[in-house]
Amino acid sequence: MSDPQPGLRGGGDEAELAQFGYKQSMERHTGKFASFAVAFAFVSIATGIFTTYGAVLNSSGPVGIWTWPIAVVGQLAVAFVLGTIASRMPVTGYAYQWMSRLANPILGWIIGWISFTFLAIVVVAVDYTIASTVLPVLLNYEGTAAVTWGVTALVLLLQAVLLALSTKWTERVNNGAVSLELVGMVTLTVLLLVVAAVRGDMDGGNLFSKGAVAPEGFWSFGDWTSAGPWMLGFLLGAFTIVGFESAANLAEETNDPERVVPRAMCQAVIASGVLGFVFLVAVTLAAGDPVALAESGTPIADVIHDTLGSVVSTLLLLMVVIAIFACGLVIMMTGVRLTWAMSRDERFPGWQQWSHISPRFHTPFKATVLFVLLAELILAIFSQSEDALFTLFGAATLLPAIIYAATVVLYLVKRKNLPVNGKFDLGAWEKPILVVAVVWLVFELALFRDASFKDAWLYVIVMVVIGAAYLGYLLARRGRDGLAMPDQHSIDAVLDHEAGAHHP
């Protein structure tokens, strides 16, 4: 037998993977910071806040930023729950694998398909932001539909080329972008607070202003088809603080994933939550007239420009472009890994092609090609719509909420079956964390009854129908037993073995 590739030689991680029926096929070189950077880049507070702050000003007024800490606490509880499962099942495919092995392969396939449709839409939504709202301001040109489409298509292609050719270089680019975003956001926040204070431009009243939003029914939950104004402010956090579980989708490329991955997920939520909120407060204090600011397409850039000048404003936009590129890069990497993982189990359309690892580049090369082609197709479909960005972001906020809810319910039902591995456990905090996660997810899903999400629901329904048709085909051809996971029959034995090892 030939010597394994460098980085693929035996060890604890490979032995753990073998228990789930898989051989090590990708290099393990993802360390602690790289794992954190993947989770942080997907969340990308620069992307989320820059994109949705204006929408919050219009729906909820500046006081809407106070929904952010609540959303962060809710998403952190979800991250703790998902991190606990990720620690027990360090396998590429994250929610698809967890649901398949702890519930059943059919439910696993459904959650895998929903995850895939989320990743395919959100990478387009994120990259579309560069072309539609950032570059036109930065380069001072008119962002027509054709130009926006062309720039987005080019950004998607660049990300795919990098992913297809080298995972190491993909991580290096992402690590650099995340470092820049962390330093940049801290620096901007400090500068905003100091300069606005020195000039006397801070307006504490902005933090509690409703802006141009009518006060009647402001705090209400709304009715059956609409959410109240303040409630819609929660979409700022709900859209931004997602994707932290992407670190789990690189489990088979991460060293000591049982320990590193869940910590990376939770650290990314905490860092994003704290830094994001302080930045929101700084921007809102320096916002001037919030009613006038709400009319701008780029309110964050306007506040930076008015407070810190054109040079810093330009640097901000450059940082946002880099942050958004890294965010899209990580989303595409996550989608490619999920496609590869489902294809490896022979249950993704055309799996024979997408399950290969390139012997030259050591990447899921063909799965990358498939994913970028699908993303380009989605872009082409949405490119002529005036409301394309909102529809894309609506679907990209709705889908992870569904995935998180399904996974938390799975943990509620199956948590007694998961052994303590000593690397990441909730301990006495388990019940309060679960209560917070469940209450938050029920509330978040209730927000999507608002009529403005009609098109987002339509996208979800169309993709679910396509997925259901293929699932029906798989069941008809193979039968239920034909969808069993690799080594599925012994997963309970594996869990019992691990439990026995930790409790002699």
N, C-alpha and C positions, 0 to 999 in steps of 0.2 A: 504494500500500500504506500502511495506517495505521501510525503510529509504534508501536513495541513498548511494552509496559507498562514503567513505571519499574523498573529493576533487571533488565530482560530484554534490554537492548541488547547488541550484539555484544561480542566480546572473546575472549581465549584460552580461557576455560572453555566458552563456547558453541561455539567451533570444535572443541574436544576432544570435546564431546558429539555434535556433528554427525558425527564419524568413526564413531560407533556407530549411526548411522541415526536419531537423534532430534533434534527441534527443542526449544529451550529453552521450557518451558511453565510453569515455576514460578519465583518470584522468588529471586534469589541474594542472601541477606543473612546467612547463617550464618557467623559469624567463628570465630576460634580458641577463645575461651572457651566460646561456645555449643556448638561441636562437642565439646569436652571435657566440657561439662556434660551433653550427651545421653548420652555413653558412661558417665560417672560415675553419672548418675541411674539408668540401667538396672542397673548393678552394685549400687548402693545398699547400702553396707555396713551402714548403720543398719537397713535392712529385713532383709537376710540374716542378720545376727548376732542381731538381736532375735528373729527367727522361729525360727532353728535352733539357738541355743546350748543350749536345754533338751534338744533331741533328742540333741545330742552328749554332754551330761552323763549321759544315760540309756544311750546306746549305748557310749560310750568313756570316760566319766569326764572330769574336768578335763584330764588329760594329752592328751586328744583335740585340744586346741587346737594342738598341735605339728604336726598335719597341715596346718595353714593355710599356713605358708611354702612347703611342698612344692607344694601346690595352686597357690599364686600363681606360683611359678617355672614350673610346667607351663602355666598359662593365659597367662602372659606370652610364653612361646615361641609358643603358638598365636596370640596377638595380633600378634606380629612377622610371622608367616607370612601371616595374613589381611590385615595392613596392607600388605604388599608387593603382594598382589593388588589390594587396594582402590586403591592408588596407580596401578596400571596401567589399571584399569577404573573410573573415577569415575562410575559410573552407578547410579541408583536401582534397587533390587532385589537388591543385594549378592549373597549366595551363589547365588541363582537366575540372575543375570546371569553370574557367573563360571563356573558349571558349564555353562550353556547355550553360552557362547562358546568355552570352552577344552576342553570334553569334547564334549557334543552336547546339542541342545535337549530330548531326552527325559529324560536324566539331570538336566538343568537344571530341567525342570518338576517332577520328583520332589523334588529338594532344595528347590525353591521351595514346594511343597505342604507338605513337612515343616516348613519354616520358618514357614509360615502357621499350621499347627496348633500349633506351639510358642508363637507369639505370642498366639494366641487363648486358649490355656489359661493361660499365665503371667500375663496381665493380670488374669484372674479370680482366680488364686491370690494375687497380690500384694494386690489390693484386698480380697479376702476376709480378709486378715490384719488390716486396719484394723478391720473389723466384728467379727471373732471374738476377737481377743486384745488389741487396744489400746484401742479406745473403751470397752468395758465396764469396764476398769480406770480409765481416765481420767475417765469420767462416772459411774462407780459404778452400773451397772445390770446386769441379768441378760441375757447374750447368748443368747437363745433362737434356735432355728433360723430362725423367721420373721423376727425382728428382724435377725439377721445377714444373711439374704437381702435384706431391704429396704434396709439400709444399703449393702451391696455394690452392689446395683443402682443406687442413687442416686449413688454415687461413680463408677461406670462412666459414667453419663449425664452427670455434670458434666465429666468428662474429654473425652467425645465432643463436647459443646457447645463447649468451649474450642478443641479441635482443628479443628472444622468451621468456626468463625467467624474464627479468626486464627492463622496460624503464628507471626507476630511476638509476639503476646501469649502464646502457648504457650511460646515460647523465653524470654520475659521471666520468666514464672512459674517455669519450670524453672531458669533461671540463679539466681534468687533462692533457690529451694529448695536448690540444690546449694551455694551460698555459705553458707547457714545450716547445712547438714549438715556441711560442712568445718569451719566455726568451732565448731559445737556439739560435734562428736566430739573435736576437739583439746581444747577446754575441759573436757569431761567426763573425758577421759583424765587430764589434768593434775590436776584436782580430786580424782579418785579416788586417784591415786598419792600426792598430798600429804596429803590428809586421813587416808587409811588409815595412812600412815606416821607422822604426828603422833600419832594415837590408839593406835598400836601394834597395829592390826587386820590388818596384812598377814601372810599365812601363805604363806611360800615353798614349803612342802610341797604346797600345792594344785596348783602347776604340774606336779607329777609324781604326783599322786594318781589312782588308778583309780576313786575314789568308791565307789559300791555295785556296780560291775561286777566279776564274778568274775575272779580272776587266771588261772584255767586257760584256756589257749589264747588269752590276751588279744592277743598279738602275731601270731597266725597269720593266714594269708590266708583261712582258712575252707575250706569244701568246695564241691561243685558247685552247691549251692542256697543257700549262706549265706556272707556275708563275715565275717571275724573282727571282734571288738569295736573294736580300734583302727582297722582299715580303714574301718569305717563312719564314723569321724570325718572322713574326707576329704570326706564329703558337705557339710560346713559350707562348705568352700572351693569345692567343685564346684557347689553351688547358688548361692553368692553371687557369685563372680567370673565371671559370664556376661553377655552382652549388650553388651559393649564394642564389638562390631562394628556396633551400631545407628548409630553415627556415619556409617558407610559408606552407610547407607540414605538419608541426606540429602545425598548427594554432589552431586546436581543443584541443591541449594539452598545449597551451601557455596562460599565464595570460595576459589580455589586448592585444590580438594579433594585433588589428588595429593599435596600436601605436608601440608595441615592434618589430613585425616581419619586417616591412619595414625598420626600423632603423637598425636592425641587419644585413639585407641584404646589405645596403649601407656601414655600418661601416666595414663589412667584406671585401668588395671590396677595400675601402680606405686603411685599415690596410695592406691587402695583397699586394696592389699595391705599396705603399710607401716602406714597409719593403723589399718586393721582389726586387725592383729596386736598393735600396742601397746595398743589398746583391750581386746582379748581378754585380754592379760596383766594389765592393770590390774583388770579385772572379776574375773578368777580369783584374783588375789592378795587381793582384798577380799571374796571370796565367803563367808567363814566356813565353815560346815559344808557341803561340796559334796553330801553325801548328802541332807540336808534340802532344799537348794536345788533339787536335781533333781526334787523333787516339785511344784515350783511351775510354774504355767502361764506365768508371766512372770518368769523368773529374773533377767534383766538389770534390769528395773524394780525388783525386790526389792533387789538389791545397791545400786543407786543410792539407793533410799529409805533403806535401813539405814545407808549411809555418809554420804550428803549431805543427807538430810532430805526431807520431803514436797514442799517447793517445787521443789527441783531435780529430784526424781522426776517431778513434774507437767510441768515444762519439757521433760524428756527425752521424755516420752510425746507432748507436742505436736510436738517436733522429729521424732519417729518418724512421726507421722501425716503431717506435711508431706513427709518424705522418701519415704514409701510412696506418697503421692498423686503426687509427681513421678515416681517409678519407674513407676507404672501409666500415667501420662500419656505418658512416653517410649515405653513398650512399645506402647501403642495407636498412637502416631504411627508407630512402625516398622512395625507390622502394616498400617496404612492405606497407607503408602507401598509396601509389598510388594504389597498387593492391587491398587493403582493401576498399579504397574509391570507386573505380570503381565497385567492387563486391557488395558493399552496395547498389549501384544503379542498380544492377542486369544486368550488361553489360560487365562482364569479363568472359572469358571461365571458367566454373566450379564455378561460383560466389556463389553458395549455400554453398560451403565449406569455401571460403576465406573471407566471410563477418562477420565471428564470432569474438568476443572479448573473450578471455579466462577468465572465471570467477575466475580462480585461480591466473593467472599471470597479468590480466588486460592488455594484449598485443594481437595484431592480430597474434596469435600463428600459426594458419594454413596457413595464408598468408606468414608468415616467412618461413615455411617449403617449400611451393611452390617456393618462390623466390630463396632460396638457391639451390634447386634441379635444377632449370632452369640455374642458374649461373654455377653450376657444369657441366651441359650438354654443355653449351657454351665453358667452359674451355676444356672439352674433345674434342670437335670439332676442336678447334684451337691449341691444345697442340702439334700436330705433325708438325706444320708449322714453318719454320725458320723465317718467317717474321711476326709471330703471334703478337708480341708486337706492331709493327708499324700499323698493320691492326686494332688491337683493339683500339689503341689510335686515329687512323684516324677516325674511326666510332664514337669514344667518343668525338671528337672535332666537327665533322660535325653535329651530331644530335642536340646538344644544340643550335647551330647556327640556325638551322631550327626552333626549338621551340621558340627561342627568336624572330626571325623574324615574325613568325605567331602571337605571343602575342603582339608585338609592333604594327603591322598592325591592330590587333583587337582594341587596345587602340586608335589608330588614328581614326578609324571609329566610335567607341562607347563612346569616352571620354565625350561627352556632356551629355550622359545618366547617368553618374556616379555623384552622389551628393557629395558635399564637406562635409566631416565629421569632419574637424577641427583637425584630428589627424596626417594626413600625406598628404600634398598637395604640388604640384609643384608651384602653383601660377604663378607669372609672368615669371618664368623660364621654364614653360611647353614647349613653342614652340622651344626655342634654344636646350633644352634637347632632344626633339623629333627629331630635325634635326640631331644632333650629333649621336643619336641612329640609325637612318635610314641609314645615310651615312656609319657608321661603319659596320652595318650588311650587307649592299650590298657589301661593299669591302671584308668583311670576307668570305661571301659565294662565291665570285668570286675566292678566293684562292683555293677552292676545285675543280676547273676545272683541276688542275694539275694531270697528269696521275698517279702519285704515290698513289692517293686516289681511284684508280679503285676498289680495293678489299673492301674498306670502303663503297663505293657506292653500291657494290654488296650486302653487308650485309644489308644495309638500304633497298634496293629493295626487298630482300627476306622477311625481317620482315614486310614490308608494304604489300606485297602480302598476307602473312599469316593473317595479321590484316584485310585486305580488304575482305578476304574470310569469316572471322568470322562476320564482319560487315554486309556483304550480308546475312548471315544466320540470324542475328538478325532482319534485315529489313524484310526479307521474312516471318519470324515467327511472328513478332509483328507489323510490319508496322511502318511508321515514328512516329506516335503518341505514339507508345509503347516505344519509347526511351526518352520521355519527362522526364526532371529532376524532382525530388521531389519538390513539390510546385512551379514548373516551371510557372504555370499559374499566380501566384501572384508575381513573382519577380519584375515586373514593378511597381506593387502596393507598394511593399516593398521599392523600390528605391524612389518612389514618396513620401511615408510616411516619409522616412528618410530626404529627401530634405525639406519637409514641417516642420519637427521638427527643422531643423537647420535654416530655414528661415520663421519664423512665420509671 
